[in-house]
Amino acid sequence: MAKRPSAVLMSGAVALWVAATVGCGGTTDAPDETGPDASPPPVATGEQVASDAAEQRPAEMVRCMTDKGWHVEVRDGGWGDVDGVPEAQVDQWDADADACRTELGHDTGPPVITPEEAGEMYDLLVEVAECVRDLGYHVPEPPSRQSFVEDLVACPIPSWHPYDVAYDRVGSAGDIRRVEATCPIF
């Protein structure tokens, strides 16, 4: 089975994680036009706008991929297939996912991840790996922190992820849901 669904899910999770941890604030210097004692109207911060857009993207992708005939669902931090993508259909899956990203305006490229953020992700995934092991799965040892950080900064899809053991199991939709529910990343 292909690992594309975990990559899609993880890229969505990383994008949400980056949006949540990077954050940028917005302020207004506009004079208060409602009186000296009135509070200024609320201003959406960059973090709120990015978060709202990121939260809508998985549902939009699910609708688009469903329209193209795939059985997909929204999951924590992203979206993914329900039944696994057969190896013979991976190219079509990729083409349909790319087409949906383009149609929906989601083809903006991967997020930029700093070494500090990559280090935080590594620490989080090491903790999640212990939880997944406690469920009885054999999670391979992680790469060195330095190697993981370098890889994640170069390509924002982790080269090692504790959920991979559930995604690699044939017919693993139940395994995936169990791992994600018991050992959440966020």
VOBA-1610 file (N, C-alpha, C; in pm, whole numbers, padded with zeros to 5 digits, always signed):
BEGIN
Met+00084-00118+00000Met+00000+00000+00000Met+00088+00123+00000Ala+00045+00229-00064Ala+00121+00353-00073Ala+00112+00431+00056Lys+00211+00512+00080Lys+00210+00595+00200Lys+00155+00734+00172Arg+00101+00759+00055Arg+00051+00890+00020Arg-00052+00944+00120Pro-00152+00863+00164Pro-00251+00918+00256Pro-00188+00972+00383Ser-00088+00905+00439Ser-00027+00958+00561Ser+00049+01085+00529Ala+00106+01094+00409Ala+00175+01215+00370Ala+00076+01331+00359Val-00040+01304+00298Val-00142+01407+00286Val-00190+01449+00425Leu-00220+01353+00507Leu-00266+01383+00641Leu-00160+01458+00719Met-00038+01412+00708Met+00068+01474+00784Met+00096+01614+00734Ser+00091+01636+00602Ser+00115+01770+00554Ser+00008+01865+00605Gly-00118+01815+00612Gly-00224+01897+00671Gly-00198+01921+00818Ala-00154+01821+00889Ala-00125+01836+01031Ala-00010+01931+01053Val+00093+01920+00973Val+00208+02009+00987Val+00166+02151+00956Ala+00085+02169+00851Ala+00041+02304+00818Ala-00039+02365+00931Leu-00130+02289+00991Leu-00205+02339+01106Leu-00113+02366+01224Trp-00017+02276+01247Trp+00075+02294+01358Trp+00158+02420+01340Val+00205+02442+01216Val+00284+02562+01189Val+00199+02685+01207Ala+00077+02684+01155Ala-00010+02800+01169Ala-00039+02829+01316Ala-00052+02725+01396Ala-00083+02743+01537Ala+00039+02789+01616Thr+00159+02746+01577Thr+00277+02781+01656Thr+00346+02906+01609Val+00336+02939+01480Val+00404+03057+01429Val+00330+03182+01472Gly+00203+03192+01436Gly+00118+03302+01477Gly+00173+03438+01441Cys+00083+03528+01405Cys+00121+03667+01384Cys+00002+03750+01427Gly+00026+03860+01484Gly-00081+03941+01539Gly-00117+04055+01447Gly-00240+04101+01461Gly-00285+04216+01385Gly-00332+04322+01481Thr-00307+04445+01447Thr-00351+04555+01532Thr-00416+04659+01443Thr-00482+04750+01504Thr-00542+04859+01430Thr-00500+04990+01494Asp-00463+05085+01411Asp-00428+05218+01458Asp-00539+05317+01424Ala-00653+05268+01379Ala-00764+05353+01342Ala-00820+05421+01466Pro-00855+05549+01453Pro-00912+05619+01569Pro-01047+05560+01605Asp-01080+05569+01732Asp-01208+05519+01781Asp-01315+05619+01742Glu-01404+05579+01655Glu-01507+05669+01605Glu-01639+05656+01680Thr-01645+05574+01783Thr-01772+05554+01853Thr-01775+05625+01987Gly-01675+05700+02019Gly-01674+05773+02145Gly-01553+05737+02229Pro-01519+05823+02322Pro-01397+05803+02399Pro-01402+05683+02493Asp-01520+05641+02534Asp-01530+05530+02629Asp-01561+05396+02563Ala-01583+05396+02434Ala-01621+05272+02364Ala-01497+05190+02331Ser-01515+05060+02327Ser-01407+04970+02289Ser-01398+04964+02137Pro-01277+04952+02085Pro-01265+04939+01940Pro-01322+04805+01895Pro-01366+04798+01772Pro-01420+04670+01721Pro-01310+04565+01719Pro-01348+04437+01733Pro-01246+04332+01729Pro-01182+04324+01591Val-01054+04292+01591Val-00978+04279+01468Val-00928+04136+01460Ala-00953+04069+01349Ala-00903+03932+01332Ala-00752+03937+01315Thr-00682+03856+01391Thr-00537+03850+01378Thr-00501+03761+01261Gly-00378+03774+01217Gly-00329+03687+01110Gly-00340+03541+01149Glu-00316+03513+01277Glu-00324+03374+01326Glu-00467+03322+01314Gln-00566+03408+01349Gln-00706+03364+01339Gln-00745+03339+01194Val-00705+03427+01105Val-00739+03412+00964Val-00674+03285+00909Ala-00546+03264+00939Ala-00476+03144+00891Ala-00540+03019+00949Ser-00578+03025+01076Ser-00639+02909+01142Ser-00774+02877+01080Asp-00857+02981+01056Asp-00988+02958+00995Asp-00974+02896+00856Ala-00882+02948+00776Ala-00862+02894+00641Ala-00811+02751+00648Ala-00718+02724+00739Ala-00661+02590+00752Ala-00768+02490+00797Glu-00860+02533+00883Glu-00966+02444+00930Glu-01065+02410+00820Gln-01085+02499+00724Gln-01180+02476+00616Gln-01122+02386+00507Arg-00992+02386+00490Arg-00930+02314+00380Arg-00958+02163+00381Pro-00947+02094+00495Pro-00975+01951+00490Pro-01117+01919+00441Ala-01216+01993+00489Ala-01355+01967+00447Ala-01372+01995+00298Glu-01307+02101+00248Glu-01315+02131+00105Glu-01250+02020+00023Met-01135+01970+00070Met-01068+01862-00003Met-01151+01734-00001Val-01215+01705+00112Val-01300+01586+00121Val-01414+01596+00021Arg-01478+01711+00013Arg-01588+01729-00084Arg-01537+01708-00227Cys-01424+01767-00258Cys-01370+01757-00394Cys-01330+01613-00426Met-01259+01549-00336Met-01214+01412-00362Met-01333+01315-00367Thr-01434+01340-00285Thr-01556+01258-00289Thr-01623+01274-00425Asp-01629+01396-00476Asp-01686+01420-00609Asp-01608+01345-00717Lys-01482+01318-00692Lys-01400+01245-00789Lys-01405+01093-00765Gly-01488+01050-00669Gly-01510+00908-00648Gly-01429+00843-00537Trp-01354+00919-00458Trp-01273+00862-00351Trp-01351+00861-00221His-01324+00763-00137His-01387+00750-00005His-01291+00812+00096Val-01314+00939+00129Val-01223+01014+00216Val-01302+01075+00332Glu-01227+01118+00434Glu-01291+01179+00551Glu-01199+01284+00611Val-01259+01375+00685Val-01184+01474+00762Val-01131+01404+00885Arg-01006+01430+00916Arg-00943+01376+01037Arg-00875+01490+01110Asp-00837+01466+01233Asp-00766+01568+01310Asp-00649+01623+01231Gly-00654+01752+01204Gly-00544+01817+01137Gly-00536+01795+00988Gly-00632+01730+00927Gly-00623+01709+00783Gly-00733+01621+00730Trp-00701+01544+00630Trp-00797+01454+00566Trp-00720+01336+00512Gly-00793+01230+00481Gly-00728+01111+00427Gly-00830+01012+00377Asp-00778+00911+00308Asp-00868+00808+00256Asp-00913+00718+00370Val-01026+00654+00353Val-01082+00567+00456Val-01032+00424+00439Asp-01023+00378+00316Asp-00996+00237+00291Asp-00853+00206+00249Gly-00771+00306+00229Gly-00637+00284+00175Gly-00642+00295+00023Val-00536+00348-00033Val-00529+00364-00177Val-00449+00248-00234Pro-00513+00165-00317Pro-00439+00054-00379Pro-00322+00107-00462Glu-00214+00033-00461Glu-00093+00075-00532Glu-00122+00112-00678Ala-00209+00037-00743Ala-00241+00062-00884Ala-00314+00195-00904Gln-00369+00254-00797Gln-00446+00378-00809Gln-00374+00500-00752Val-00251+00484-00708Val-00178+00595-00645Val-00161+00712-00740Asp-00127+00685-00867Asp-00109+00794-00963Asp-00239+00872-00983Gln-00353+00800-00991Gln-00482+00868-01007Gln-00516+00948-00881Trp-00488+00890-00763Trp-00510+00961-00635Trp-00431+01091-00635Asp-00303+01083-00670Asp-00218+01202-00671Asp-00271+01306-00770Ala-00311+01261-00889Ala-00363+01353-00990Ala-00492+01420-00942Asp-00581+01341-00882Asp-00707+01398-00833Asp-00683+01493-00716Ala-00592+01457-00625Ala-00562+01545-00512Ala-00500+01676-00562Asp-00408+01666-00659Asp-00348+01787-00716Asp-00453+01873-00785Ala-00545+01809-00859Ala-00651+01882-00927Ala-00740+01954-00825Cys-00773+01885-00716Cys-00856+01948-00612Cys-00783+02066-00549Arg-00655+02050-00520Arg-00579+02161-00461Arg-00581+02282-00555Thr-00563+02256-00684Thr-00565+02366-00781Thr-00703+02429-00789Glu-00807+02347-00801Glu-00944+02398-00810Glu-00981+02482-00688Leu-00934+02440-00571Leu-00971+02507-00446Leu-00874+02617-00406Gly-00767+02634-00482Gly-00668+02736-00447Gly-00578+02695-00333His-00564+02565-00312His-00480+02514-00205His-00341+02477-00253Asp-00306+02513-00375Asp-00178+02473-00431Asp-00071+02579-00407Thr-00067+02630-00287Thr+00026+02736-00252Thr+00163+02685-00212Gly+00183+02556-00212Gly+00312+02500-00174Gly+00315+02464-00027Pro+00416+02391+00010Pro+00426+02346+00149Pro+00465+02461+00241Pro+00433+02447+00369Pro+00470+02552+00463Pro+00622+02553+00485Val+00673+02668+00522Val+00814+02679+00557Val+00825+02645+00705Ile+00914+02554+00738Ile+00930+02511+00876Ile+01070+02547+00921Thr+01079+02615+01034Thr+01210+02653+01089Thr+01271+02534+01163Pro+01402+02537+01184Pro+01464+02431+01263Pro+01404+02419+01403Glu+01367+02530+01464Glu+01307+02526+01597Glu+01173+02453+01594Glu+01090+02484+01495Glu+00960+02417+01482Glu+00978+02268+01452Ala+01075+02237+01368Ala+01103+02097+01336Ala+01148+02022+01461Gly+01226+02086+01545Gly+01269+02024+01671Gly+01152+02000+01764Glu+01058+02095+01769Glu+00939+02077+01852Glu+00854+01961+01799Met+00844+01950+01667Met+00768+01840+01607Met+00834+01707+01639Tyr+00966+01703+01634Tyr+01039+01580+01667Tyr+01007+01538+01810Asp+01017+01632+01903Asp+00990+01600+02044Asp+00848+01548+02061Leu+00753+01610+01994Leu+00613+01567+02002Leu+00596+01426+01946Leu+00657+01400+01830Leu+00641+01268+01768Leu+00708+01158+01850Val+00817+01190+01918Val+00882+01091+02005Val+00787+01054+02119Glu+00717+01153+02176Glu+00619+01125+02282Glu+00503+01041+02227Val+00453+01077+02108Val+00343+01003+02048Val+00386+00859+02019Ala+00512+00839+01979Ala+00562+00704+01950Ala+00551+00615+02073Glu+00578+00666+02191Glu+00565+00587+02313Glu+00420+00544+02334Cys+00327+00635+02307Cys+00185+00603+02320Cys+00146+00493+02221Val+00193+00504+02096Val+00160+00404+01994Val+00220+00269+02033Arg+00341+00269+02088Arg+00403+00145+02134Arg+00320+00082+02247Asp+00267+00168+02335Asp+00184+00118+02445Asp+00057+00049+02393Leu+00015+00081+02270Leu-00100+00014+02209Leu-00062-00121+02149Gly+00066-00153+02153Gly+00112-00282+02103Gly+00173-00280+01964Tyr+00188-00164+01905Tyr+00249-00153+01773Tyr+00400-00143+01786His+00470-00198+01687His+00615-00185+01683His+00648-00059+01604Val+00685+00045+01676Val+00723+00170+01611Val+00876+00173+01603Pro+00930+00185+01484Pro+01076+00190+01472Pro+01133+00308+01551Glu+01256+00293+01591Glu+01323+00401+01662Glu+01331+00523+01570Pro+01320+00642+01626Pro+01327+00762+01542Pro+01470+00785+01492Pro+01481+00861+01386Pro+01615+00901+01343Pro+01674+00996+01447Ser+01796+01035+01429Ser+01854+01133+01522Ser+01774+01263+01511Arg+01774+01340+01616Arg+01702+01467+01616Arg+01755+01556+01503Gln+01885+01563+01489Gln+01946+01648+01388Gln+01903+01605+01247Ser+01905+01476+01221Ser+01865+01425+01090Ser+01718+01457+01062Phe+01632+01434+01160Phe+01489+01461+01145Phe+01466+01609+01115Val+01531+01695+01193Val+01514+01840+01177Val+01559+01883+01037Glu+01675+01836+00994Glu+01724+01872+00861Glu+01628+01827+00753Asp+01578+01704+00765Asp+01484+01651+00665Asp+01353+01730+00664Leu+01299+01762+00782Leu+01171+01831+00789Leu+01181+01975+00739Val+01294+02039+00763Val+01313+02175+00712Val+01321+02170+00559Ala+01385+02068+00504Ala+01398+02055+00359Ala+01267+02015+00292Cys+01190+01930+00357Cys+01062+01881+00303Cys+00966+01866+00420Pro+00858+01946+00425Pro+00772+01948+00544Pro+00682+01827+00564Ile+00725+01712+00516Ile+00655+01587+00546Ile+00756+01501+00621Pro+00725+01465+00745Pro+00824+01392+00825Pro+00870+01262+00759Ser+01000+01237+00767Ser+01056+01113+00713Ser+01028+00995+00807Trp+00996+01023+00932Trp+00962+00922+01031Trp+00839+00971+01104His+00743+00884+01123His+00621+00921+01194His+00565+00798+01264Pro+00528+00809+01391Pro+00479+00693+01464Pro+00347+00637+01411Tyr+00269+00712+01336Tyr+00145+00660+01280Tyr+00170+00568+01161Asp+00288+00573+01101Asp+00315+00492+00982Asp+00284+00345+01002Val+00303+00292+01123Val+00277+00149+01146Val+00130+00117+01125Ala+00041+00209+01159Ala-00102+00186+01137Ala-00136+00204+00989Tyr-00076+00301+00924Tyr-00103+00324+00781Tyr-00049+00211+00695Asp+00057+00147+00738Asp+00118+00040+00659Asp+00042-00091+00665Arg-00052-00104+00759Arg-00128-00228+00771Arg-00239-00232+00666Val-00248-00340+00594Val-00352-00355+00491Val-00488-00359+00561Gly-00584-00284+00507Gly-00717-00279+00566Gly-00715-00217+00705Ser-00637-00113+00720Ser-00607-00061+00853Ser-00692+00056+00899Ala-00806+00083+00838Ala-00885+00199+00876Ala-00916+00198+01026Gly-00950+00082+01081Gly-00976+00073+01225Gly-00851+00098+01307Asp-00738+00046+01262Asp-00611+00071+01331Asp-00577+00219+01330Ile-00595+00282+01215Ile-00563+00424+01203Ile-00648+00506+01299Arg-00777+00481+01299Arg-00867+00557+01388Arg-00830+00534+01535Arg-00797+00412+01571Arg-00761+00379+01710Arg-00634+00453+01751Val-00533+00451+01665Val-00407+00518+01696Val-00428+00668+01705Glu-00499+00726+01608Glu-00520+00870+01609Glu-00602+00916+01729Ala-00701+00835+01770Ala-00787+00873+01884Ala-00713+00858+02017Thr-00634+00753+02030Thr-00567+00726+02156Thr-00439+00807+02172Cys-00372+00833+02063Cys-00242+00902+02066Cys-00246+01023+01973Pro-00326+01124+02005Pro-00339+01239+01914Pro-00210+01320+01908Ile-00189+01380+01794Ile-00072+01465+01776Ile-00099+01603+01832Phe-00222+01649+01821Phe-00253+01784+01868Phe-00358+01781+01974
//
